[in-house]
Each structure stands twice: as C-alpha cells, then as structure tokens.
Amino acid sequence: MFKKILIANRGEIALRVIRTCKEMGIKTVAVYSKADADSLHVRFADEAVCIGPAPSSESYLKIPNIIAAAEITNSDAIHPGYGFLSENAKFSRVCQENNIKFIGALPEQIESMGDKASAKMTMKNAGVPTVPGSDGLIEDLKDAKKMAKEIGYPVMIKATAGGGGKGMKVIWEEKELEESLEKAMREAQAAFGNAGMYMEKFVEEPRHIEIQIAGDQFGTFCHMSERDCSVQRRHQKLVEETPSPFMTKALRKAMGEAAIKAAAAVDYEGVGTVEFLVDKHRNFYFMEMNTRIQVEHTITEEVITYDLIKEQIKIAAGIPISGKNYEPTMHAIQCRINAEDPFNDFRPSPGRITNYHEPGGHGIRLDTHVYAGYTIPPNYDSMISKLITVAQTREEAILKMQRALDEYIIEGIKTTVPFHQALFKNEDFRAGNYTTKFMESFNIEDYQ
C-alpha cells in the first residue's frame, strides 16, 4: 500500500480524498495555488505545497510543478480527483516515467476513450450499443433516403463542421427529408463554408444515465448500478439521483452488462463511468466513458455503502476487486450547490461567505471545503458543495432534501440553493418525469 499520496486537486474533492487516505493510514500532501491558501484541504492534509499563482494554467494544470511537489515530499502516488489533469494522458504518462503511481487510468486507456470517434468505434466493435448513424457524409438525396431507412425514423442530420445548432435538422418521416436536407446544407455552407452532412438516429426524450464501473489490474470488472444525471443546464449537471426513476430491472441488467463490455474493451484499470443516452422507449446508446472519479460518485457510495475513493486507491496498489455487481439498496439524491445567481442567468458569484450553517440530521451528507469567513476565488469552477440525502424511498429522499435545503444558510454570496428549492416543488421532477430537455421549460420565477 502507498505510504504517501499527493492530491493534485483543490476544494471539496481534495478534502474528500484526504479523508479516505487518513482512514487508510496513508499520509497526504495537498497542493494549492496562492488563491487557495485558506482552503480546508490545505489545513487538513499532513503536508501542503504551494504550486503557483491563482490561474489554473500556472498551478493545478502545471505538470512540472505537481511532479516537483510529489518528489520533494517523497509521495509515491498522485490522486488527480476530477477535472484539471484527471483525464490527461500526458500527466498519467509523466507519473509513470517518474515512478509515481497515477491513481486513475493508464495513458493508453485515457487516449482511447478521449477521442470520441475512436471511442465510438471501439464500443461498437465490443458490442456496446451506439447511436446508429452514417459511416461517412451523405452523398445525395438518394443516399440520405437509404440511410434513413436503415437507421429508422426519426433521424437527425448534422453539419460535419457544425456547432451552435446550425445545419442541424430532425426529420420524422421521409416526405420531410428533401426539404430539410437542402435547408441544412444551405445553413451549413453559410455558417461554416462547408455543406457536408452526416446522419444519425434522433434520440427521443433522452435521459442521461450513467453506470459506475471498476476494473482491476487482473482483468476483473464490475458495475455499481446507475445514476440519472438528466437535469442539466448547458450540459452541466445540476442534480443526480440513484436509482433512476426511469430504470427497470431488465434495463439495469442490460446497461450494466454493456458498461462491463466497455470496460473490458479497453482493459480498464481503476474506477470510471460509462455514460449513456436512453430514449423514451428505453433504448440506450453509448455516449462516452469518463476515466476518473465523477462529481456524483457520492450517491453511489450512499446506496451501496462503498467508498469509491478507497477502491480507487486499492486498485492502483494492485489489490484485486471481487467482481461482484452492485444494486442500490436505498435512494440517494445530490444537489450541486454553486456560487451562482439563479435569478440572473446563473452568473458566478465569488466573494466572502459572511455567515454559514450546514444542514444536519439522519441521512444527510455534505461534501464541501467552505466555511464562514472563507472567500470563494473567481478563478475556478463555481461549485462550493454537494448536498446529498439518502433514504429508503425516493419520496423520502426528496422530503429530506427539501428540509436540508431549508436549513442550509450561506450568506455573503449568491448560491443555487433557491434554484434547488424551486426544483423540488416541480411536479414533473417530483414524479420522476424529466429528460435532458427539462431545464428548457423550467422557470425559477414560477416558484417564488
């Protein structure tokens, strides 16, 4: 087992890793930028090293500085947390070259899953469902009709040079195809100077459901059930829960088996997540694989009573996993509390916290690095805490969350607590009727 682990991250995830290391009898090293000198992860680590000024590019993303910190403190492993360098193949490789164990995926695994096109092909070859689509560009209308028939309506045509929704059309039946294709090509040509189009299956009323997986150094893999992350704003997750209210036993079994196939296809080592889009008919399609711990790993831990950071460390140390698959025994929900103003288009709200009171009681977990008097710097992600409730049923977890949100006092800055309070009053959310499009029609003002 490792004697000393350096945590190449900041904030709540750095503190989260430090806590598990201490419980395992492992010494810890925090790294911090000048802006984070007063953060709790610095205070609670056994040692702390300043690695640069506030900008991430000069501190948390500066590989030579982090490696130097590991060397001067005699750390034998580095835990990257999430974000920053956690899915950086170069960093994983540099750790190898310096005989420091990277607690995460191997460089080759990060590279193979980091490129979306090659990842999709790898999954397809492994028998993991991917969104059906054209192998190349649409040649002409005849080619488009043939493709659409093979894929099955509804289909979506997209500009190969696209972005911002330009050159993108959903087609529900063949009679719409010709006109939509011509319009999309004109749009794409005008916007990108490239009229090239490709086609894929349109996923109806999609939900974003991911499967937690683990793989050891001996080729054993397991899954730890699902998380529903469909409530998103601009592709940023706001709330996560497990089990998904949309899940069935048959779907969980099929998705779990597909996730294990995905892990085996790249001989995955470590803890990771396989993310899927699931349509209203419960067809699921591979989106991507995250080769790191996720922000929302907390809710999985709560429903299977399993420390995923501890498992990461054990796998990296060469300890085999059991290979047992897990199913949730409870219901857990997580709210991401951000320093943002939900009444002003979620504008960031850095600054000093003047008054702070945490919710407590049975079934409440709060992962955070902030406190009264702490100043939130403007340089990093705006998430300041993760509030998790766990209960026997979804209804109980929701009621518990409402009570916890009412108790949570953070003054001096704006936070997303009022957004979450409004969300949990929404009848569709309470009924579990939500998709990735949910936030397009949600208005916080309706609940004031």
Secondary structure, DSSP 8 states (H G I E B T S, - for coil): --SEEEE---HHHHHHHHHHHHHTT-EEEEEEEGGGTT-HHHHHSSEEEEEESSSGGGTTT-HHHHHHHHHHTT-SEEE--SSTTTT-HHHHHHHHHTT-EESS--HHHHHHHHSHHHHHHHHHHHT--B--B-SS---SHHHHHHHHHHH-SSEEEEEEEEETTEEEEEE-SGGGHHHHHHHHHHHHHHHHS---EEEEE--SS-EEEEEEEEE-TTS-EEEEEEEEEEEEETTEEEEEEES-TT--HHHHHHHHHHHHHHHHHTT--EEEEEEEEE-TT--EEEEEEE-S--TTHHHHHHHHT--HHHHHHHHHTT----------SSEEEEEEEESEETTTTTEE--EE--EEE---STTEEEEE---TT-EE-TTS--EEEEEEEEESSHHHHHHHHHHHHHH-EEESS--SHHHHHHHTT-HHHHTT---TTHHHH--GGGG-
